[in-house]
């Protein structure tokens, strides 16, 4: 008896968060966290919880400009070594944006392992900006190639990390940002003092920072002064920029 073929897994885009714009002028792809190794399917609700609040905030901020915000549903929970499944799914999602909406700018926005996926897939031709929040990055290994950075040239990049993150090492994201800054001047990194992996203490400030950066990158809105300063400052100043309490409450809109 012939053995049944294993169904091929496919990634997919979730429904647009918020009201779907009549005309789409820019897209945010939200990349949730994952695991280092796992062949299991992501749990739909739990897997996307980390990015939904951010997605709703961005959808509201970009409604007038025609922003479409989608969560990327991965094929697998795991990065899975050289397979880099989450990064491949991020690149597939950018292809899908081009198919659906045409030539519009895309911002890859990832949390935890999704931050690593966003940084890896940032070289896609449709991507003009990348946001990585508390990104999971591998430890330095002399036997392995370092995380790539050249694909980020020509993109605007924001990394945000809590200084008390016990799950993903903020020092690793600083080292990554320092290497990326050499290939691309448009890289900045903000540190959230004394906050942990979930960035719960300064949640509103982190959401405001992400919205400010994304709206400026996708639609040309003026960036806030702290983001301008962080992009312009030489390392390490622009890569250890403190996120001030209350950020966003007095920003221009």
Secondary structure as a PSIPRED ss2 file (coil, helix, strand):
# PSIPRED VFORMAT (PSIPRED V4.0)

   1 X C   1.000  0.000  0.000
   2 X C   1.000  0.000  0.000
   3 X C   1.000  0.000  0.000
   4 X C   1.000  0.000  0.000
   5 X C   1.000  0.000  0.000
   6 X C   1.000  0.000  0.000
   7 X C   1.000  0.000  0.000
   8 X C   1.000  0.000  0.000
   9 X C   1.000  0.000  0.000
  10 X C   1.000  0.000  0.000
  11 X C   1.000  0.000  0.000
  12 X E   0.000  0.000  1.000
  13 X E   0.000  0.000  1.000
  14 X C   1.000  0.000  0.000
  15 X C   1.000  0.000  0.000
  16 X C   1.000  0.000  0.000
  17 X C   1.000  0.000  0.000
  18 X C   1.000  0.000  0.000
  19 X C   1.000  0.000  0.000
  20 X C   1.000  0.000  0.000
  21 X C   1.000  0.000  0.000
  22 X C   1.000  0.000  0.000
  23 X C   1.000  0.000  0.000
  24 X C   1.000  0.000  0.000
  25 X C   1.000  0.000  0.000
  26 X E   0.000  0.000  1.000
  27 X E   0.000  0.000  1.000
  28 X E   0.000  0.000  1.000
  29 X E   0.000  0.000  1.000
  30 X E   0.000  0.000  1.000
  31 X E   0.000  0.000  1.000
  32 X C   1.000  0.000  0.000
  33 X C   1.000  0.000  0.000
  34 X C   1.000  0.000  0.000
  35 X E   0.000  0.000  1.000
  36 X C   1.000  0.000  0.000
  37 X C   1.000  0.000  0.000
  38 X C   1.000  0.000  0.000
  39 X C   1.000  0.000  0.000
  40 X C   1.000  0.000  0.000
  41 X C   1.000  0.000  0.000
  42 X C   1.000  0.000  0.000
  43 X C   1.000  0.000  0.000
  44 X H   0.000  1.000  0.000
  45 X H   0.000  1.000  0.000
  46 X H   0.000  1.000  0.000
  47 X H   0.000  1.000  0.000
  48 X H   0.000  1.000  0.000
  49 X H   0.000  1.000  0.000
  50 X H   0.000  1.000  0.000
  51 X H   0.000  1.000  0.000
  52 X H   0.000  1.000  0.000
  53 X H   0.000  1.000  0.000
  54 X H   0.000  1.000  0.000
  55 X H   0.000  1.000  0.000
  56 X H   0.000  1.000  0.000
  57 X H   0.000  1.000  0.000
  58 X H   0.000  1.000  0.000
  59 X H   0.000  1.000  0.000
  60 X H   0.000  1.000  0.000
  61 X H   0.000  1.000  0.000
  62 X C   1.000  0.000  0.000
  63 X C   1.000  0.000  0.000
  64 X C   1.000  0.000  0.000
  65 X C   1.000  0.000  0.000
  66 X C   1.000  0.000  0.000
  67 X E   0.000  0.000  1.000
  68 X E   0.000  0.000  1.000
  69 X E   0.000  0.000  1.000
  70 X E   0.000  0.000  1.000
  71 X E   0.000  0.000  1.000
  72 X E   0.000  0.000  1.000
  73 X E   0.000  0.000  1.000
  74 X C   1.000  0.000  0.000
  75 X C   1.000  0.000  0.000
  76 X C   1.000  0.000  0.000
  77 X C   1.000  0.000  0.000
  78 X E   0.000  0.000  1.000
  79 X C   1.000  0.000  0.000
  80 X C   1.000  0.000  0.000
  81 X H   0.000  1.000  0.000
  82 X H   0.000  1.000  0.000
  83 X H   0.000  1.000  0.000
  84 X C   1.000  0.000  0.000
  85 X H   0.000  1.000  0.000
  86 X H   0.000  1.000  0.000
  87 X H   0.000  1.000  0.000
  88 X H   0.000  1.000  0.000
  89 X H   0.000  1.000  0.000
  90 X H   0.000  1.000  0.000
  91 X H   0.000  1.000  0.000
  92 X H   0.000  1.000  0.000
  93 X H   0.000  1.000  0.000
  94 X H   0.000  1.000  0.000
  95 X H   0.000  1.000  0.000
  96 X H   0.000  1.000  0.000
  97 X H   0.000  1.000  0.000
  98 X H   0.000  1.000  0.000
  99 X H   0.000  1.000  0.000
 100 X H   0.000  1.000  0.000
 101 X H   0.000  1.000  0.000
 102 X C   1.000  0.000  0.000
 103 X C   1.000  0.000  0.000
 104 X C   1.000  0.000  0.000
 105 X E   0.000  0.000  1.000
 106 X E   0.000  0.000  1.000
 107 X E   0.000  0.000  1.000
 108 X E   0.000  0.000  1.000
 109 X E   0.000  0.000  1.000
 110 X E   0.000  0.000  1.000
 111 X E   0.000  0.000  1.000
 112 X C   1.000  0.000  0.000
 113 X H   0.000  1.000  0.000
 114 X H   0.000  1.000  0.000
 115 X H   0.000  1.000  0.000
 116 X H   0.000  1.000  0.000
 117 X H   0.000  1.000  0.000
 118 X H   0.000  1.000  0.000
 119 X H   0.000  1.000  0.000
 120 X H   0.000  1.000  0.000
 121 X H   0.000  1.000  0.000
 122 X H   0.000  1.000  0.000
 123 X H   0.000  1.000  0.000
 124 X C   1.000  0.000  0.000
 125 X C   1.000  0.000  0.000
 126 X C   1.000  0.000  0.000
 127 X E   0.000  0.000  1.000
 128 X E   0.000  0.000  1.000
 129 X E   0.000  0.000  1.000
 130 X E   0.000  0.000  1.000
 131 X E   0.000  0.000  1.000
 132 X E   0.000  0.000  1.000
 133 X E   0.000  0.000  1.000
 134 X C   1.000  0.000  0.000
 135 X C   1.000  0.000  0.000
 136 X C   1.000  0.000  0.000
 137 X C   1.000  0.000  0.000
 138 X C   1.000  0.000  0.000
 139 X C   1.000  0.000  0.000
 140 X C   1.000  0.000  0.000
 141 X C   1.000  0.000  0.000
 142 X C   1.000  0.000  0.000
 143 X C   1.000  0.000  0.000
 144 X C   1.000  0.000  0.000
 145 X C   1.000  0.000  0.000
 146 X C   1.000  0.000  0.000
 147 X C   1.000  0.000  0.000
 148 X C   1.000  0.000  0.000
 149 X C   1.000  0.000  0.000
 150 X H   0.000  1.000  0.000
 151 X H   0.000  1.000  0.000
 152 X H   0.000  1.000  0.000
 153 X C   1.000  0.000  0.000
 154 X C   1.000  0.000  0.000
 155 X C   1.000  0.000  0.000
 156 X E   0.000  0.000  1.000
 157 X E   0.000  0.000  1.000
 158 X E   0.000  0.000  1.000
 159 X E   0.000  0.000  1.000
 160 X E   0.000  0.000  1.000
 161 X E   0.000  0.000  1.000
 162 X E   0.000  0.000  1.000
 163 X C   1.000  0.000  0.000
 164 X C   1.000  0.000  0.000
 165 X C   1.000  0.000  0.000
 166 X C   1.000  0.000  0.000
 167 X C   1.000  0.000  0.000
 168 X C   1.000  0.000  0.000
 169 X C   1.000  0.000  0.000
 170 X H   0.000  1.000  0.000
 171 X H   0.000  1.000  0.000
 172 X H   0.000  1.000  0.000
 173 X H   0.000  1.000  0.000
 174 X H   0.000  1.000  0.000
 175 X H   0.000  1.000  0.000
 176 X H   0.000  1.000  0.000
 177 X H   0.000  1.000  0.000
 178 X H   0.000  1.000  0.000
 179 X H   0.000  1.000  0.000
 180 X H   0.000  1.000  0.000
 181 X H   0.000  1.000  0.000
 182 X H   0.000  1.000  0.000
 183 X H   0.000  1.000  0.000
 184 X C   1.000  0.000  0.000
 185 X C   1.000  0.000  0.000
 186 X C   1.000  0.000  0.000
 187 X E   0.000  0.000  1.000
 188 X E   0.000  0.000  1.000
 189 X E   0.000  0.000  1.000
 190 X E   0.000  0.000  1.000
 191 X E   0.000  0.000  1.000
 192 X E   0.000  0.000  1.000
 193 X C   1.000  0.000  0.000
 194 X C   1.000  0.000  0.000
 195 X C   1.000  0.000  0.000
 196 X C   1.000  0.000  0.000
 197 X C   1.000  0.000  0.000
 198 X C   1.000  0.000  0.000
 199 X C   1.000  0.000  0.000
 200 X C   1.000  0.000  0.000
 201 X C   1.000  0.000  0.000
 202 X C   1.000  0.000  0.000
 203 X H   0.000  1.000  0.000
 204 X H   0.000  1.000  0.000
 205 X H   0.000  1.000  0.000
 206 X H   0.000  1.000  0.000
 207 X H   0.000  1.000  0.000
 208 X H   0.000  1.000  0.000
 209 X H   0.000  1.000  0.000
 210 X H   0.000  1.000  0.000
 211 X H   0.000  1.000  0.000
 212 X H   0.000  1.000  0.000
 213 X H   0.000  1.000  0.000
 214 X H   0.000  1.000  0.000
 215 X H   0.000  1.000  0.000
 216 X H   0.000  1.000  0.000
 217 X H   0.000  1.000  0.000
 218 X H   0.000  1.000  0.000
 219 X H   0.000  1.000  0.000
 220 X C   1.000  0.000  0.000
 221 X C   1.000  0.000  0.000
 222 X C   1.000  0.000  0.000
 223 X C   1.000  0.000  0.000
 224 X C   1.000  0.000  0.000
 225 X H   0.000  1.000  0.000
 226 X H   0.000  1.000  0.000
 227 X H   0.000  1.000  0.000
 228 X H   0.000  1.000  0.000
 229 X H   0.000  1.000  0.000
 230 X H   0.000  1.000  0.000
 231 X H   0.000  1.000  0.000
 232 X H   0.000  1.000  0.000
 233 X C   1.000  0.000  0.000
 234 X C   1.000  0.000  0.000
 235 X C   1.000  0.000  0.000
 236 X C   1.000  0.000  0.000
 237 X H   0.000  1.000  0.000
 238 X H   0.000  1.000  0.000
 239 X H   0.000  1.000  0.000
 240 X C   1.000  0.000  0.000
 241 X E   0.000  0.000  1.000
 242 X E   0.000  0.000  1.000
 243 X C   1.000  0.000  0.000
 244 X C   1.000  0.000  0.000
 245 X C   1.000  0.000  0.000
 246 X C   1.000  0.000  0.000
 247 X C   1.000  0.000  0.000
 248 X C   1.000  0.000  0.000
 249 X C   1.000  0.000  0.000
 250 X C   1.000  0.000  0.000
 251 X C   1.000  0.000  0.000
 252 X C   1.000  0.000  0.000
 253 X C   1.000  0.000  0.000
